[in-house]
Amino acid sequence: MHLKLPELTKRYYTIGEVADIFGVNASLLRYWEKEFPKLQPKKNTKGNRSYTPKDIEQIHLLYHLVKERGFTIEGARKKLRENRDDVAQEAEVVGRLMTIREKLVKLKHQL
């Protein structure tokens, strides 16, 4: 099942909010930070993370590759290195197709 991102209206999100969006543990987000250098949320002096919508979009790509497509961490890292734009476009297309599918299923039930 493809995860649809909600509309990101805030400037910053806590790690708990981001974990809830993706249905994962905060520890997984911290792990991904270590494994993917481009994912670097801001941290305050206490070490609390603040994720921007751009960070969340990055996490969405990782989620798509690892959780939805079944890539290993190394495989996801390689795929992002090779062609990040293709991954982003693919995730967007899959999201659109899932939205269309939901609408078609709704129409089918109405008939």
SVG drawing of the C-alpha trace seen along z (x, -y; Angstrom):
<svg xmlns="http://www.w3.org/2000/svg" viewBox="-25 -28 51 34">
<polyline fill="none" stroke="black" stroke-width="0.4" points="0.0,0.0 1.3,-3.4 1.5,-6.1 0.0,-9.4 1.6,-12.4 -0.7,-14.8 -0.6,-18.5 2.5,-19.9 1.4,-23.2 3.8,-23.8 7.4,-25.1 8.8,-22.4 7.6,-19.0 8.8,-17.0 10.2,-13.6 7.0,-12.2 4.8,-14.0 7.0,-12.7 6.9,-9.1 3.1,-9.3 2.9,-10.5 4.8,-7.4 3.6,-5.0 7.1,-4.2 9.1,-4.4 11.1,-7.5 14.1,-5.2 13.8,-4.3 14.0,-8.0 17.1,-8.4 18.6,-5.3 17.8,-6.7 19.6,-9.9 22.8,-7.9 22.4,-5.9 21.4,-8.8 23.6,-11.9 21.2,-14.1 18.7,-13.6 19.8,-16.1 17.0,-17.7 17.8,-20.7 18.6,-20.0 18.3,-22.4 20.7,-22.5 18.8,-19.6 19.1,-17.5 15.4,-17.7 14.9,-17.3 12.9,-19.7 11.9,-18.4 11.1,-20.7 8.7,-19.8 11.8,-19.2 13.1,-16.7 9.7,-15.0 9.8,-14.7 13.2,-13.1 11.9,-10.6 9.0,-9.9 11.5,-8.8 13.3,-6.6 10.0,-5.2 8.9,-4.5 12.1,-2.7 12.6,-0.7 9.1,-0.1 7.0,0.0 9.5,1.3 11.5,3.5 15.0,2.1 17.8,2.7 19.4,-0.4 22.4,0.0 20.1,0.5 18.1,-2.6 21.3,-4.6 22.6,-3.4 19.2,-4.1 19.1,-7.7 22.7,-8.3 22.1,-7.0 19.0,-9.0 17.1,-10.8 14.8,-12.5 13.5,-9.2 12.8,-8.0 10.9,-11.1 8.9,-11.0 8.1,-7.3 6.8,-7.9 4.7,-10.8 3.2,-8.7 2.5,-5.8 0.7,-8.2 -1.4,-9.6 -2.3,-6.1 -3.3,-5.1 -5.6,-8.1 -7.2,-7.2 -7.6,-3.6 -9.3,-4.7 -11.8,-6.8 -12.5,-3.9 -13.1,-1.6 -15.5,-4.1 -17.3,-4.4 -17.5,-0.6 -19.2,-0.4 -21.7,-3.1 -22.8,-1.2"/>
</svg>
